[in-house]
Amino acid sequence: MSELEASTMDATRGIICGNDLVNPLNAMGLQMSCILVVSHFFNVVLRTVGQAGPIAQILAGLGLGQLTRISYIKETFVPENSTNYYEVVTFFCRILFMFLFGLEMNSHFARRNLRLVSLVACGGALMGAIFGLSVSFYLFQEFDAKKFPMHKFCMIIMLVLSYTSSPMVIRLAAELRFAASDVGRIAVSAALITEMIVLFFFNMMINWGKNNLLLGTFSLLSTGIACIINKRLATWLNKRNRNQKYLKAPELLLILLMLLFSAMVVEITGYNSIVNCFIIGLFFPKEGKSARTLLHKLGYSIYNFALPLYFGYLGLQSNLIYVFQSMRLVTNIGIIILLSIGSKLSAAKPLEFNKEAYNVLFVSIVLTTVISGMIVAFLARGEEKMFANNHTAIEPQKIEDELRIIACVYDPRQVSAILAMILAMHGNKESSSTTYLMHLIELVKKIKSNLLYHEKENEDISDDEDYGGNDVVEINNALDVFTADTKILVHQRRTVSPLSSLYEDICNEAEDLQVSIIILPFHKHQRIDGKLESGKECIRVTNQKVLRHAPCSVGVFVERGISRAHGFSSLVTSETIQNVATLFFGGSDDREALAWSLHISKHPRINLTIIRFLLSSTSSQSEQNESEESEDKEILMSLSGEETVNEVDNAFMVDFYNRYVASGQIGYVEKFVNDGAQTVESLKEMGDLYSLFIVGKGGKGHCSLTIGMSDWEECPELGTVGDVLASSDFEIHGSVLVVQQHRDAKKGLMND
């Protein structure tokens, strides 16, 4: 070895960790392993009482940190020069998480509710500042912080107690399953705004006296440049990997190195890189393979490894033994905890407090985080109605409310029709719809092979990423083209499960995302000759189970038409006008179908016509005479219930007519029929006029308008009218959407 190489290694060893390069790395690996194992144990125990993962991870760090009181453990577990390693690990964990959260976040909600979110953020920060001001004079004397000017010390304490840890809030909301609720999204958005405001003032205060404001401008400029470079880089990588499922590892590493470089530039200038990484993730292109790869590769590792280490190291650095040796310091901690609101994490670290002051503040912050997290978990468990999905149906919502949709597909053949439905929902520029495309993949039993691993062919070696095969690539490509052409962001989900339990994954995902409607593909597909051919029977069973157990409304989409070039699917690729008909017979399902139709009517290339079927006057008079002669109590009760439904339908239609039909926005036609036979004839007459028929499934029993139509019912899950429209023997050239409104099982309205 040359003298130059030897001196270089010695210099590197001295800069990084003094005279021992290996032991701190070994100790750090041991710490990381212990934190992950112990935090998992704490998580299993605390989950039974409803506590979230971050609480368990911080408590695991606290427990491990107190073991360092034993001298042998301290020497091997926490070397003297290991602090720098903690900082490096937490730095990487923090920047990756904030980037990932910015990439996952849909800022549309925060923009629409900016006033409310800003009010909550400023209110929380103001309360923390007031409490900080009230305790700062006392702490100034206790900490003997005379080297700080009084006003500067007060400002520091006010900012520390106003600071909200967005990683903690985000993970609490996600693990307690209220992140998708309005309350959860307001809390997360407010935490981010508070964090950005506090860090801005904090950095300004630190760097004001150092004349480093020019460096602050440079850090802002570097963040903007990083956003632009990442956007160009992502676009180029998407085109380069057009026929690939994900980016290659070196390409992914290139994006992460750009993020790391930008974060280090901001840190070197003396500012915090939390906001920098979040902004880069927020402005990163959400469509294409670059974002898809980042979400797929980073999600699991960050949520299961990086964040537990991040929260665990916070607890590990808390010196409880030192602080609790003095009753005076315990009193100070109690005062700070009682006056703290929310979670604060190491905002005061850049300041040069003495050891006593820093330990008291840090322990107070960690304990406040744990206590407030437990309180939030207790409230979330006790007030489930506050965080529950209140938008389980479309009918009660206003047209300007956000509409959340899950559209499911099994294979690429169903994608074009589903994308046409998504485009119809986003026809209005002011639309606030949020759409999720869920790829349903069957988990097949693997065939046992006697071949060794190295003897298998490449196609025989697979893992979870390979489920779905080329279907995944085709669906991704179709979605990328759709997003590039329409600028509509569609969030992707994928579930791999046996078909017998696939409905559980769909219902759980709908509940977690708090959607209003699930769109399912029909189990039959159209052949070239126009006839419908049955697919897998288990798909039909899955649809039936979802209709029974769904936590929201459900729509079953039957794709029909002469060809996709002229059917409803052509809405994506063609500029032709699509004529859509909504069939209204009465009942909650038909009202739900009409509410859905109202949303798609805002699209400029959709002409919507409401066709209401009514009993002719002679038929209604005959029914009235029969009911007067009847003495059966059950029939009287049925007639009474039907009259109540008719009153609701009439009131709904009158309001709808006055708001949309009278103004000419939507067409309206009334069809008078006597029985089911005349209804079928009316449906045949309009078979060539519309590219899409929307109808409610309908409840139990027989409506007077559909008597006799269910005698040869093929698919009861579509309802009486939907089954006729989807029948192979019924010649129509339009697709069919059958809608079922969500039924509350507690009220006994579940349609089995």
Beta strands, then each sheet from edge to edge (+ up, - down):
strand 1: 404-409
strand 2: 434-442
strand 3: 490-497
strand 4: 517-521
strand 5: 524-526
strand 6: 532-534
strand 7: 553-558
strand 8: 578-584
strand 9: 606-615
strand 10: 667-673
strand 11: 692-696
strand 12: 735-740
sheet 1: 3+ 2+ 1+ 4+ 7+ 12- 11- 8- 9- 10-
sheet 2: 5+ 6-
end
